[in-house]
Amino acid sequence: MDKKQAEELKQKLFNKKENGWNSKNEEEKKAIFEYAEGYMQYMNQSKTEREIIANSQKIAEQNGFQNIENYSTLNKGDKVYYNNRGKSMYLAVIGEEPIENGLNIIGAHADSPRLDLKPNPLYEDSEFAYLKTHYYGGIKKYQWTTIPLAIHGVIVKTNGEKVVVNIGENEKDPIFTITDLLPHLAQDQMKKKLAEAIDGEDLNLLIGSMPIDADVSEKVKLNILQILNEKYGIVEKDLLSSEIELVPAMPCRSMGLDYSMIAGYGQDDKICVYASLTALMQIQNPFKTAVCIISDKEEIGSMGNTGMESHEFDTFISEILNKLQVNKPNLLDKVFCHSKMLSADVDAALDPIYANVSERNNASYLGRGIALNKYTGARGKSGASDANAEFVAEVRKIFEDNDIRYQMGELGKVDVGGGGTIAYILANKGIDVIDCGVPVLSMHAPYEVTSKLDLHEAYRAYMAFWNH
């Protein structure tokens, strides 16, 4: 066999792993950049799960979706949503095929690692006012010190009034921070392991230093409470019934001299929320009913009535069956057993600076398209649903028929660690599921990095899945 024949054979038989930008013409690149602009705008308005749901509902309603409660019966082509307590959401476009033959589902999650306020957060120490926090999800605690932070959330009074708080995003707003030791005095701290250098109990937000002009104790705390009372009409006790989150006060922006990447907080997993949501807005009269999940609590195990472990999603599908007037005993189980799903969650991209934690041949790369994970879990696939080969082949065919750039990978080396998604929860219902999301650098950090190409390929991939 001569060299030319060998090259032709190699071209035919090898799984080519190429940078996706090489296959894009100028018109396609323009579409990628324009789509990313919409994503970054969405991200800058949607840093918490409540904001994600509120803004996603607005987008859905602008595209003809209605609350399922507005329908007494459903028909082919109807577009409905179910808002679960303002923190998770399910949407559907009713398909042409009988629903008992299954659904095509794509599910992402709206929550991201952050700092939550403790129930009794406000205190004064040495004439500084602080808010005590409890971190949410898997974070490196040291990354959350000495960066600008914003306060987002809601305070609910006993009379039912809900006060929305958003301080630190407008350039005229104050921002907040968590202080750290100067290196001159941090010799002992710097001898500790990274995981131990900052204690969780020391992640206290500095919010004020000016005392009120009065002869009382805790003058700075009192001044802060007076400001909050004047601005929001609350007293300290109202913080007991609040959900306040601290998030980076940094905008989502284009990154790199070539503008090819996106840097921003919470891209795990809001990037897949946006890609799937905007893809669903393009779906008209699908063959199978198209369902989009925007879940909550994934970062802490998907528990609670807004997490994927709750039965709220089952209730939504049951309501669809009722309003299609086809429901009967055990039909919900049958529908799930005939359904297919892409668990739209991000993947860890290979970082060449830290390549020792990845196995290059089975790692995902920025710029090579959407990433498929046949299984996640840790070490011996613990906690993974492990998609079957038949479904993997089906998804591959959808992507290849639609010229979508995709890659298959694992989350790091076998014995290094691992992670999980909502995939196993839906697989336990009998649904065929595979993880399918955007690769991310610096995952769970206050500022994460993604590729604009991968974002756009995810959007195209999700549309193709719903349309097949």
C-alpha angles and dihedrals in degrees: 000000000000125000094261092053091046091052091049090049090048090051090052100044108031124089098237113217107195138161107267094220089070090068096049124094124209094268091052091047090052090053090050093052094045092051090050090055090060090047094052091049090051091049093051089056096041115054098139133047091250091053091046092054094044093050093041090053090052091052091047094050091048087057097051102270119140135192108271088231088070091065127078091182133014131219138185112294096022115140118213141167137194118209111207107206093313092287105081134024142193125201132186142184109204111236135216097244119080107272093230086074089069144261134268105229134187117186131189133163130240101202123091135184111283145134119276125198117250116241091257100032109151121090142143127230127173091346094307123114116220141180116219116224141198114208119236121215130349110327139157097238096209090061090066097060125092095011126114111264132192130207116232132169148069136291116202118201123211089253089063096254111144118211116200115212125199116157126161105032099087112076089233092055123093116248128213136219146188111236127226137195121277111245090242090069100029102085093119093042093052091054090063126090114265091250091055102039093087120037119217089233089058095059091102120154117231107222108160150358107183117106122219115249097252139098098251137109122263092027096171093050090048091051091052091049090049090053091049091047093051093045101039106012093239136134127210093265091061089069087072089074099042138107106209121170130191114217133169112282090219125112125238106253145171112271132208133032087270092050087230098133140051125225120195149120122275100015084142097103111343090081090066091043090057095043093050095041094050091044091054090052087065095052115106123177098342120197092236123033108270116220128188122195123199103183136186136217095032091133091060101039103288092267126146131054093292094046125090092253090069123090094239092103090051088051091054093051091045089053089053090051090049094050092045083055093229102104120130137152114305093002092120090058090048092050091053093047089056095045132104126210143189109207096215103209130136125260130217109259119215111263109200090208089060098028092136091082093055134066101225097212091056101034128107118239133208111251098023097096137254115346125232120202113193087195138357124185125111133288103323091027089273110183095008126133093206108208116238120249094245092059093044089054091049092053092046090054092051091052096043093047088055096043093242118163110236139161135195121225151145132242099254134306118331099255099030101081138281145206145220144226138194089278096101092051092058092039088057087062089059097262122141103240137179129175110246121171150120122295114242135197119213092015114198092014120124088254119037129186129222138166121253089217092056091048092053093045088053090053091050092044093053092049091050092050093052093044099049 
